[in-house]
Amino acid sequence: LYEKAVEFGELKKTTAGYVNLMKRMGDLYFILKKYERSAECFTLVVEALDKPDDFDLDDKAQQLLVGDASRTYERFGLAFLRANQPKLAVKAFQQAQANAPNQGLLAFHMAQVHASQDEPQKALDQLNIYFDHHLQSKGTEPYELLAELLKDLKREDELVGRLEKLVESDKKNAALRYYLAR
């Protein structure tokens, strides 16, 4: 339905209505795991948020568009990352950080970016910062990434020992304990 609105509609591309439509389409494509299409939509949304006057976005329209800014920019970043647009991903993750500072979460996303660019040591360095913050919001994903990075570095024999050390320093982390038990 959204696609039809864009295809047949007379919406001017520099209006709040069009930007809102692109945000909704980007969200839908993201849910459907059509990350390239999602990233295309989110690119326009980010441009509009960066230059609100060019898109007739007043403060209220910007707030409605962004909602929870940290989560919104995190989603933008993930879409860009999965669409192999690392520079846009980094910018979006940094914007999420600016809206709700969380150095550990930013480090996790930077680890994902580095991993996507075949930079396993840089990714591992960032992932260690994430682990130092004892976060649990990403479930087992960080530990899966750790396993991939150690494999890429031909150090997969370190995985269990590293996980055991992490459990010692973060005993209440259920996702970590679950991952180690598997």
N, C-alpha and C positions, 0 to 999 in steps of 0.2 A: 504494500500500500504506500509506504514511504517512497519507494522507488518510482511508483506511478506519479506521485505528487511532484517529484523532481522532473520526471520525464515530460509530463503533460502540463505542469503548472506554469504559471506566469510569475513565479517568485523571482524577485530581484536578488541576485546572489550576495549583495552587500546589505542585507537587512537582518534584523534580529530573528525574524521568523525563519529565514533560510538557514541561518547558523544553528538555530534550535533544531531544525529538521535534520541537519547534518550530524548534530550531537546524538540525536535519537537513533539515526541510522548507524552511526559508528558504534553505539552501544549494542544495537541489535546484531550487527556483523561480528562484534567481539564475542558475544554470547554464542553465536553460531560458528565461532572459530574461523571466520573469514577475515583473517588479520590484515591482509593487504587492503581489502575494501574498508575495513574499520580505520586503518591508518590514513587512508585517503580522506575520509570524512573528518577525522580528528585533526588532520593537518589544517583544514580550513577553520575549524573551531579554535585551535591554538592561535592561528593568525588573527582571528577576530578578537580573541581575548588579549592579544598583544597590542592590537591597534583598534580598540573599541570604537573610536570616533569614525573610523573608516566603514564601520558596519552598523552605525547607529545603535550601539549598545550602551544604554545608560547603566548606572550602578545596579539598579534593580534587575535589569535583564542579565547582567553579568553574574549576579548572585544566583539567579534562578538557573542559569546555564551551568554554573560550576557546582552548585550545591556544596557538598563536603569537598572542598578544594583539594585536600590531600589525597583522598580516594580517587577523585576525578582525574587528577594529574597522574596518579599511579596507574590508573587504567590506560590513559593515553600512552604512558611510557611502556607498558606491557604490550600494547598494540603495536607501537613503533618497533619495539624489540623483536616481536614475533614476525613482523613484516620486514625484518632485516634493515632497519633504519636506525642504527645505533646512536647517531648524533642527536636525532630527535628524541630518542628514548632517554638519553642522558639529560637533555634539557627538561623533559617532562618530569623525570625523577627528581631533579634538582628543584623544580617548582613545587613538587609535592613536599619536599623537605622544607622549603621556605614557608609553606603554609602550616606545617605541623612538624617541627623539628624532631627527627628521630635518626640519629647518626647510624644506628645499627641497621635500620631498615634501608637507608640509603646505601650502606655498604653492601647489603645483600643484593640490591638491584645493580649496583656497579659490578658485583661479582658476576651476575647474569650477563651483563653487557660484555665484560671481558671474556667470559666463556664463549659467548656467541661469536667473538672475533678471534677465536683460537689463541687466546692469551691465558693459558691455564694458571701460570704462576701468579699473574696479577689478579686473576679471579680468586685464587686461593687466599691471597693476602687480604682481599676485601672480605671474603667469607669469614676469615678469622676475626675480623673486626665485628662482624655480625654476631659470631659466637660469643665474643667478649661481652656483648650486651644482654645475653641470656633472654632473647626474645623467643616467643612461641607462636606468634601470629601466622607464620608461614607453614605450619605443620611439618611434614617430613621433607618438603621440597629442598630446604638447605642441605639436608643430609644426603639426599639423592644427588644434589649438585656436587657435594664433597666427594662422593664416590666416583662420579664422572671425572672430576678434576684430577683426583689421585690416579685414576686409570690413565688419563691423558698424559700425566707426568711419569707414568710407569712406576708408581709408588702405591699401587692398590693394596699391598700388604700392610700398609699403615692404617687402613680404614678402621678396623676394630679397635686398635689401641687408641686412636684419636677419639672415637665415639665413647669409649670407656672413660677417657679423661674428661670429656665434655659432660658426661653423666655425673662424675664426681663433683664438678663445679656447678652443676645446674640440676640438682636432684629432683626438682619438681617439674621438670620438662617432660610431660607425658609423650609428646611426639618423638622426642629424642629416645626415650626409653623404648617406645614401640619400635622405632626403626632399628635400634640395636638388637632387640629381641628377634627380629625377623632374621 
